[in-house]
Amino acid sequence: MDDDDRSGLIGDESAKLIEPTTKLYKRRWYILLLFSAYSGMNAFQWIQYPIISNIISKFYGVGMETVDWMSLIYMIVYIPLIFPATWMLDRFGLRVIAILGSIFGTIGAAVKILACQPPLFDVAIVGQIFSAIGNVFILGMPSKIAATWFGSKEVSTACSIGVFGNQIGIAFGFFIPPYMVPDSDDVHQVAFYLRHLFTMTTAISAILFVLVCLTFERGPLLPPSRAQAIYLQREVGAAGESYTDSIKYFITSTPALLLLLSYGINTGSFYAISTLLNTEILDAFPNNMKFAGEIGLILVVSGVIGSVVCGLVLDKTGAYKKTTAVVYIATLISLCLYTATLHLRNIAVVYVTSLLLGFTMTGYLPVGFEFAAEITYPISEGTSSGLLNASAQVFGITLTLAMRQLESGISILSANLLLCATLLVGTVLTLLVREDLKRQRANEHRNPGDSPDIVITHHEIERKSGFEFRGSSGASSNSSSPSPFRDRR
């Protein structure tokens, strides 16, 4: 094994040198793809009502503003539940959280099948709430899975792929409902196709839930990187911090707080424009609801490409601050172009500006996750990503409600100008973030005296956690060596 994949810790004379072996397992890709699949199915449910808001409004006899709440439910539910969900992620591990995320999504889809009658809008809300609860156990997972399973040279790419699955689900959520559910005055016909839509969602979600229960693991036997090995030792050793300490550290760190706000603005803007996309496109292109689905698809698919490209750039260069700043500025420019050209009513131009906006705005998601993980290390990636997502939900709710009021009272243009101004503030905040790549430093070679804060003995670790470490004396660093950790699955 290369020296970059090894970690050494020095104790005092009574403690032996601790060198936990690191190893990459092939099944890490299966775990990541399975997560991406059930994450995508949950994301599909988030946008499937708002993208056909005109049909849903007419079918259930409710206002368009009421249909907006089918999207806002996801954001509202997330805010209070993210704190216990993040605590559970750190306490019980990936497997338990994966099971909860997939089962709530499946229940939510099943409840919506029962709601396919005009008087049962309240039942549809209940189904959406179940799906939203599942989403709480999903959004913070990509960076945690990446750090738990993937090496230091692929962690950003892995995170981007985890985000990729969620975005693909949103893309299908934009594209499929407008083509599957007709804009008809015949409520029986609409109910028939809605029922088919939710039955399909339930069946796929149920299959993925079974796969999660049978095959999803809590973590690998050996840590994948030096930084993860150090994190695990801190977690179980005397230097470990409580969950509340981690949150306090995050919100009192100026760079982390600036990133918290800038990430919330960017991602909240994406939530707002996604929720109101049907209204915006129908205003520019009346009676062309399918355009909204196609533009939503372009937004997200280009964002998927942007996510992967940004992840690869981060892994190759380690230039987190520069990448974040460039992507944010490009997002602002793209939104200004979209705003300036939407009223031209040229669908080809809107396709192009939507492609640019999606590539930058959605491509920013994994960049923000990984930048936060770097500057707040060694606190858990689940904690940092959970707080970022909570900020995104707050801004998403605020911007969606504000834009709806402007669209109803003034114009679509005024609503989009508000979004541009908000992103300008986010850009300034991003430029003020100080880059301190703590996780990257942890993966580099250091002299024994450089890390006094992570000194820990065999006795302390074994007593507190049951993990087993081997002394380095005479021990090989090959991946076939006896495990320094007991199975964490």
Phi and psi in degrees as a GROMACS rama.xvg file:
@    title "Ramachandran Plot"
@    xaxis  label "Phi"
@    yaxis  label "Psi"
@TYPE xy
-65.9288  155.884  ASP-2
-62.1396  -28.6326  ASP-3
-64.7713  -19.0991  ASP-4
-100.509  13.2581  ASP-5
-114.334  154.046  ARG-6
-134.471  133.021  SER-7
-126.103  140.042  GLY-8
-129.239  136.931  LEU-9
-109.734  131.481  ILE-10
-105.361  -164.62  GLY-11
-82.1265  -169.054  ASP-12
-64.5151  -25.3239  GLU-13
-85.7683  -7.25227  SER-14
-113.215  139.159  ALA-15
-81.6375  162.06  LYS-16
-67.5027  130.813  LEU-17
-105.19  120.999  ILE-18
-130.826  83.7717  GLU-19
-66.1546  128.715  PRO-20
-72.3323  143.148  THR-21
-111.175  152.814  THR-22
-155.961  144.246  LYS-23
-103.712  129.668  LEU-24
-103.383  139.861  TYR-25
-62.0505  -32.1283  LYS-26
-69.6933  -4.80136  ARG-27
-59.686  -33.3227  ARG-28
-70.5661  -35.5549  TRP-29
-65.0657  -44.7055  TYR-30
-58.5873  -44.7538  ILE-31
-64.7645  -42.784  LEU-32
-70.1015  -36.7322  LEU-33
-64.4665  -43.4511  LEU-34
-59.6851  -46.1593  PHE-35
-58.6589  -36.4677  SER-36
-67.5353  -50.8773  ALA-37
-74.7282  -26.5579  TYR-38
-63.87  -42.2881  SER-39
-63.1771  -38.7406  GLY-40
-65.7745  -36.7455  MET-41
-69.0801  -41.811  ASN-42
-63.6889  -34.4174  ALA-43
-55.626  -39.5964  PHE-44
-72.6592  -25.5495  GLN-45
-61.9639  -44.6973  TRP-46
-102.864  -2.10421  ILE-47
-68.5298  -27.865  GLN-48
-80.2972  -52.3722  TYR-49
-61.2475  -31.492  PRO-50
-70.8242  -18.8349  ILE-51
-119.489  41.8563  ILE-52
-59.8647  -33.8005  SER-53
-64.8203  -38.6743  ASN-54
-69.8759  -45.689  ILE-55
-63.9788  -40.5113  ILE-56
-60.0592  -44.0686  SER-57
-72.6304  -38.568  LYS-58
-65.5911  -46.1962  PHE-59
-92.1322  -9.07372  TYR-60
71.8504  38.3897  GLY-61
-122.685  164.497  VAL-62
-76.3261  162.341  GLY-63
-62.4917  -35.675  MET-64
-62.2766  -34.3524  GLU-65
-67.3899  -38.7001  THR-66
-65.0581  -32.4316  VAL-67
-54.4882  -33.163  ASP-68
-68.3259  -17.1738  TRP-69
-67.0423  -26.6566  MET-70
-84.7575  -43.5328  SER-71
-63.6469  -26.8066  LEU-72
-54.6488  -41.5876  ILE-73
-58.4057  -40.5238  TYR-74
-75.9019  -40.5724  MET-75
-66.5718  -44.5234  ILE-76
-63.651  -34.6457  VAL-77
-63.7502  -40.6469  TYR-78
-59.5008  -51.503  ILE-79
-76.7551  -27.1224  PRO-80
-87.6565  -14.4458  LEU-81
-65.7659  -30.3943  ILE-82
-69.893  -49.8168  PHE-83
-65.3635  -33.0022  PRO-84
-65.7631  -41.5567  ALA-85
-67.8574  -39.7922  THR-86
-60.3445  -42.3364  TRP-87
-65.0072  -37.6251  MET-88
-61.0922  -44.0091  LEU-89
-72.3417  -33.1772  ASP-90
-82.0865  -43.0059  ARG-91
-109.057  -13.9546  PHE-92
92.558  178.751  GLY-93
-64.8291  -38.9836  LEU-94
-61.979  -48.6858  ARG-95
-60.8428  -43.8829  VAL-96
-66.6853  -37.1162  ILE-97
-63.509  -42.139  ALA-98
-63.4635  -44.6278  ILE-99
-64.016  -43.6508  LEU-100
-61.2008  -41.6962  GLY-101
-76.3267  -35.6649  SER-102
-72.0074  -39.6471  ILE-103
-66.3376  -37.3365  PHE-104
-63.9203  -38.9911  GLY-105
-67.1406  -44.1185  THR-106
-61.7848  -43.5868  ILE-107
-59.5951  -43.2931  GLY-108
-64.16  -39.4109  ALA-109
-66.8965  -40.3315  ALA-110
-62.569  -35.867  VAL-111
-65.6805  -26.1706  LYS-112
-60.333  -39.0931  ILE-113
-71.991  -15.4045  LEU-114
-94.4653  9.78798  ALA-115
-84.4532  50.5078  CYS-116
-140.49  142.115  GLN-117
-51.6757  -37.5316  PRO-118
-77.7034  -2.63865  PRO-119
-108.021  37.8838  LEU-120
-63.5126  -34.638  PHE-121
-61.8371  -36.2954  ASP-122
-66.9881  -38.6983  VAL-123
-60.996  -38.3269  ALA-124
-63.4756  -42.5245  ILE-125
-59.749  -44.5729  VAL-126
-60.6636  -41.5294  GLY-127
-66.9065  -32.9259  GLN-128
-65.5605  -43.3545  ILE-129
-58.9832  -45.5251  PHE-130
-63.0245  -38.1404  SER-131
-65.1582  -36.9601  ALA-132
-63.1134  -41.8775  ILE-133
-59.1788  -37.8848  GLY-134
-62.013  -32.1198  ASN-135
-59.6206  -35.9408  VAL-136
-87.7191  9.4324  PHE-137
-116.183  -46.5799  ILE-138
-60.1271  -32.1632  LEU-139
-87.9412  2.75007  GLY-140
-79.7093  -34.671  MET-141
-53.9746  -48.9346  PRO-142
-69.1397  -31.8071  SER-143
-70.0894  -43.709  LYS-144
-62.1083  -43.1699  ILE-145
-60.2004  -45.52  ALA-146
-71.2054  -33.184  ALA-147
-76.127  -34.2006  THR-148
-112.225  -20.3113  TRP-149
-116.53  150.005  PHE-150
-71.9577  168.967  GLY-151
-63.5689  -24.6515  SER-152
-90.9056  0.0433238  LYS-153
-134.681  5.04009  GLU-154
-66.421  -38.4494  VAL-155
-69.7908  -39.0184  SER-156
-63.2889  -42.6676  THR-157
-62.2268  -42.4673  ALA-158
-61.762  -41.7353  CYS-159
-65.062  -35.478  SER-160
-68.7007  -37.2479  ILE-161
-61.9517  -41.1762  GLY-162
-68.0754  -35.684  VAL-163
-52.579  -44.4593  PHE-164
-61.1833  -44.0503  GLY-165
-61.7063  -41.9465  ASN-166
-69.2127  -35.7207  GLN-167
-61.9946  -39.6124  ILE-168
-60.9072  -43.1738  GLY-169
-63.2888  -39.0612  ILE-170
-59.6799  -47.0263  ALA-171
-65.9484  -33.745  PHE-172
-64.772  -33.3464  GLY-173
-70.9861  -41.6411  PHE-174
-87.1796  -43.3548  PHE-175
-73.0871  -49.6504  ILE-176
-55.2335  -43.5183  PRO-177
-62.6493  -27.8756  PRO-178
-87.1991  -24.8393  TYR-179
-91.8108  -33.6332  MET-180
-108.023  118.149  VAL-181
-77.0658  149.416  PRO-182
-85.3865  85.0699  ASP-183
-126.144  151.631  SER-184
-82.9355  -7.76941  ASP-185
-83.3273  103.327  ASP-186
-64.5852  -29.7845  VAL-187
-67.7534  -39.0694  HIS-188
-66.8795  -44.2537  GLN-189
-62.7718  -43.6453  VAL-190
-60.7061  -39.6344  ALA-191
-60.5834  -47.0305  PHE-192
-76.3231  -32.9098  TYR-193
-61.819  -42.1525  LEU-194
-62.7751  -40.5221  ARG-195
-64.4968  -40.569  HIS-196
-60.0459  -47.4438  LEU-197
-75.1304  -29.4968  PHE-198
-66.1593  -43.1371  THR-199
-60.0261  -44.702  MET-200
-62.1023  -42.625  THR-201
-64.8481  -43.5056  THR-202
-62.685  -46.6938  ALA-203
-66.2198  -42.4432  ILE-204
-61.705  -39.8982  SER-205
-65.5285  -41.6092  ALA-206
-61.4563  -44.1765  ILE-207
-66.3225  -35.8625  LEU-208
-61.3426  -43.2539  PHE-209
-62.138  -44.0384  VAL-210
-62.1044  -40.1674  LEU-211
-61.6452  -46.2145  VAL-212
-61.2829  -36.575  CYS-213
-86.9051  -29.298  LEU-214
-128.91  -13.8691  THR-215
-77.4768  128.848  PHE-216
-105.952  153.721  GLU-217
-66.9105  -38.029  ARG-218
178.362  169.077  GLY-219
-75.1291  162.21  PRO-220
-64.8215  -40.1974  LEU-221
-116.868  145.666  LEU-222
-66.438  149.824  PRO-223
-86.1333  -13.8328  PRO-224
-149.902  163.698  SER-225
-62.4245  -41.9502  ARG-226
-61.2097  -40.2608  ALA-227
-69.6984  -36.378  GLN-228
-63.3261  -42.5515  ALA-229
-64.5934  -42.2918  ILE-230
-59.392  -44.7387  TYR-231
-63.1577  -39.3645  LEU-232
-68.1889  -39.1562  GLN-233
-65.0681  -37.2607  ARG-234
-60.7677  -37.205  GLU-235
-104.71  -4.70869  VAL-236
-100.654  -172.404  GLY-237
-65.2769  -24.0911  ALA-238
-85.7333  -1.59408  ALA-239
-64.1125  146.531  GLY-240
-111.194  154.645  GLU-241
-77.2713  167.615  SER-242
-61.9573  -43.2551  TYR-243
-65.3299  -34.4796  THR-244
-63.558  -39.4919  ASP-245
-63.528  -43.6398  SER-246
-64.4367  -42.9212  ILE-247
-61.2891  -42.4677  LYS-248
-60.9249  -42.5589  TYR-249
-64.2966  -50.2323  PHE-250
-78.2592  -12.1407  ILE-251
-100.31  -0.900043  THR-252
-89.6282  118.539  SER-253
-58.4649  -47.373  THR-254
-60.3047  -41.7713  PRO-255
-65.4922  -40.2607  ALA-256
-66.1699  -40.5877  LEU-257
-62.7803  -42.1064  LEU-258
-67.2872  -36.8156  LEU-259
-56.7099  -45.134  LEU-260
-71.8868  -44.4539  LEU-261
-67.3703  -38.7733  SER-262
-64.5647  -43.5781  TYR-263
-59.2172  -41.1438  GLY-264
-64.0983  -47.0316  ILE-265
-64.4916  -52.5746  ASN-266
-70.6942  -36.2957  THR-267
-62.1203  -34.7422  GLY-268
-64.9172  -39.3075  SER-269
-63.3419  -43.1802  PHE-270
-60.3311  -43.0445  TYR-271
-65.6566  -47.7083  ALA-272
-69.1096  -30.4915  ILE-273
-68.9978  -42.9049  SER-274
-62.9908  -38.4932  THR-275
-100.835  10.1517  LEU-276
-61.3689  -41.1105  LEU-277
-57.6415  -45.4857  ASN-278
-63.6391  -43.9206  THR-279
-64.5868  -44.2181  GLU-280
-72.9509  -38.9871  ILE-281
-66.7829  -28.5486  LEU-282
-68.4129  -38.9341  ASP-283
-82.5814  -32.986  ALA-284
-131.788  78.0072  PHE-285
-56.7204  142.819  PRO-286
63.6079  22.6934  ASN-287
-126.632  59.8332  ASN-288
-59.7183  -32.4422  MET-289
-65.498  -24.7068  LYS-290
-59.6026  -37.9342  PHE-291
-61.8654  -43.61  ALA-292
-63.9533  -40.7073  GLY-293
-68.3083  -40.4076  GLU-294
-67.9798  -39.5742  ILE-295
-60.3844  -41.1227  GLY-296
-61.9216  -44.2033  LEU-297
-62.59  -43.7757  ILE-298
-53.4924  -47.6279  LEU-299
-81.956  -41.5626  VAL-300
-63.78  -41.6738  VAL-301
-65.2079  -32.7679  SER-302
-67.6509  -35.6499  GLY-303
-60.7171  -45.7138  VAL-304
-61.7768  -43.2256  ILE-305
-61.0742  -39.9351  GLY-306
-61.3343  -46.7723  SER-307
-66.7856  -43.5803  VAL-308
-60.7557  -45.9378  VAL-309
-64.3682  -38.9149  CYS-310
-62.2802  -42.8093  GLY-311
-64.6935  -40.6159  LEU-312
-61.8983  -43.4819  VAL-313
-63.4628  -42.9067  LEU-314
-66.4648  -34.4513  ASP-315
-80.1682  -36.7237  LYS-316
-108.673  -29.8599  THR-317
68.2436  15.6727  GLY-318
-89.837  74.804  ALA-319
-68.887  -48.7351  TYR-320
-63.8241  -46.5642  LYS-321
-63.0073  -44.8057  LYS-322
-62.54  -44.9849  THR-323
-60.6225  -45.122  THR-324
-65.4861  -44.3121  ALA-325
-63.1064  -44.6412  VAL-326
-64.4734  -39.6125  VAL-327
-66.4284  -45.9328  TYR-328
-62.4768  -40.6148  ILE-329
-64.3414  -35.1  ALA-330
-62.9519  -44.8781  THR-331
-60.9089  -45.8001  LEU-332
-62.4323  -42.4959  ILE-333
-64.2372  -41.5796  SER-334
-66.3336  -36.864  LEU-335
-62.5023  -41.0959  CYS-336
-64.9995  -42.8635  LEU-337
-60.9611  -45.4785  TYR-338
-63.3981  -41.3332  THR-339
-72.6695  -24.5581  ALA-340
-106.712  -11.6969  THR-341
-60.639  -40.5329  LEU-342
-71.794  -10.2462  HIS-343
-70.5506  -18.2354  LEU-344
59.0642  36.0505  ARG-345
-109.064  106.718  ASN-346
-64.6774  -32.0619  ILE-347
-64.4272  -41.1442  ALA-348
-65.5971  -41.5409  VAL-349
-63.9468  -38.0402  VAL-350
-58.7165  -44.7762  TYR-351
-66.3894  -47.594  VAL-352
-66.173  -33.6843  THR-353
-66.6098  -37.7734  SER-354
-62.0442  -44.8644  LEU-355
-65.483  -42.2579  LEU-356
-64.6516  -42.9302  LEU-357
-65.7723  -42.37  GLY-358
-57.9922  -39.884  PHE-359
-88.8102  -49.2565  THR-360
-66.21  -47.7108  MET-361
-77.8087  -31.8502  THR-362
-63.6865  -19.3843  GLY-363
-71.8495  -23.9848  TYR-364
-54.7856  -55.5526  LEU-365
-69.1119  -26.1921  PRO-366
-63.4478  -44.8478  VAL-367
-63.0599  -43.3158  GLY-368
-56.8678  -50.2243  PHE-369
-72.468  -34.8547  GLU-370
-63.9086  -41.5635  PHE-371
-64.2942  -41.148  ALA-372
-62.3426  -34.5675  ALA-373
-70.5323  -49.5785  GLU-374
-80.7459  -12.3385  ILE-375
-111.328  2.87732  THR-376
-54.6448  137.583  TYR-377
-102.534  21.5735  PRO-378
-68.4054  156.853  ILE-379
-60.5388  140.936  SER-380
-62.1894  -31.0126  GLU-381
-63.7468  -38.6239  GLY-382
-67.3965  -47.8564  THR-383
-64.5551  -45.3444  SER-384
-69.1032  -32.865  SER-385
-64.0053  -42.619  GLY-386
-67.8668  -39.0231  LEU-387
-60.2337  -44.2047  LEU-388
-67.4633  -35.7379  ASN-389
-61.4906  -42.688  ALA-390
-60.8101  -41.1722  SER-391
-62.5196  -38.395  ALA-392
-66.5016  -42.0073  GLN-393
-60.9819  -48.6653  VAL-394
-67.134  -35.3439  PHE-395
-61.8319  -45.7103  GLY-396
-62.4949  -49.0118  ILE-397
-61.254  -47.2171  THR-398
-69.8463  -36.817  LEU-399
-63.3157  -47.1487  THR-400
-65.1216  -41.8171  LEU-401
-65.6315  -42.8981  ALA-402
-66.6009  -37.9491  MET-403
-62.1184  -41.4069  ARG-404
-64.6032  -41.8254  GLN-405
-67.4492  -40.7337  LEU-406
-64.938  -37.3305  GLU-407
-77.3346  -36.9671  SER-408
-95.2057  -28.2157  GLY-409
-123.888  -80.4808  ILE-410
-167.165  163.468  SER-411
-62.1274  -38.7161  ILE-412
-60.5329  -44.2076  LEU-413
-62.896  -36.6269  SER-414
-65.8269  -43.3  ALA-415
-70.6507  -31.2331  ASN-416
-66.1794  -36.0589  LEU-417
-59.7224  -41.9977  LEU-418
-65.2032  -40.372  LEU-419
-62.3029  -43.6994  CYS-420
-64.0973  -39.3098  ALA-421
-65.1514  -42.0734  THR-422
-67.0421  -29.1849  LEU-423
-63.4264  -42.1201  LEU-424
-61.9671  -43.5631  VAL-425
-61.4153  -35.8445  GLY-426
-64.1708  -44.4115  THR-427
-61.3696  -44.0148  VAL-428
-61.2697  -39.7814  LEU-429
-62.5354  -41.8454  THR-430
-66.496  -21.0096  LEU-431
-86.7454  -10.311  LEU-432
-69.379  128.349  VAL-433
-85.9111  130.222  ARG-434
-84.6031  118.189  GLU-435
-138.004  93.6235  ASP-436
-84.5659  80.4572  LEU-437
-70.1265  -39.9169  LYS-438
-67.7936  -37.7238  ARG-439
-64.1122  -39.4626  GLN-440
-64.3539  -35.9994  ARG-441
-65.5642  -25.5759  ALA-442
-85.6606  -5.77102  ASN-443
-90.2411  162.86  GLU-444
-68.0728  141.698  HIS-445
-140.732  152.656  ARG-446
-72.1565  152.341  ASN-447
-52.6968  -35.2727  PRO-448
-77.2256  -4.4452  GLY-449
-82.8778  -10.0492  ASP-450
-130.344  58.8217  SER-451
-67.8706  -19.9453  PRO-452
-75.9619  -8.91864  ASP-453
-116.32  23.8434  ILE-454
-66.6935  133.602  VAL-455
-159.13  144.201  ILE-456
-100.715  162.846  THR-457
-55.3724  -44.3513  HIS-458
-62.3841  -41.4093  HIS-459
-65.3771  -43.6454  GLU-460
-67.0251  -47.23  ILE-461
-66.1586  -35.8975  GLU-462
-69.6006  -37.6313  ARG-463
-87.3242  -24.7477  LYS-464
-131.725  -20.6079  SER-465
84.7147  -1.59912  GLY-466
-69.3426  147.05  PHE-467
-113.522  127.957  GLU-468
-114.205  152.05  PHE-469
-109.977  148.007  ARG-470
-70.7063  156.161  GLY-471
-82.397  -14.0932  SER-472
-63.3624  114.926  SER-473
72.8024  7.70176  GLY-474
-95.0242  145.166  ALA-475
-88.5269  153.477  SER-476
-96.5434  8.89207  SER-477
-65.632  150.436  ASN-478
-67.2807  -15.1416  SER-479
-85.2676  -1.29156  SER-480
-67.2108  159.631  SER-481
-56.349  144.49  PRO-482
-69.0011  133.74  SER-483
-78.7179  -14.3307  PRO-484
-117.685  144.273  PHE-485
-72.1949  162.19  ARG-486
-58.8086  127.62  ASP-487
-97.8759  9.2394  ARG-488
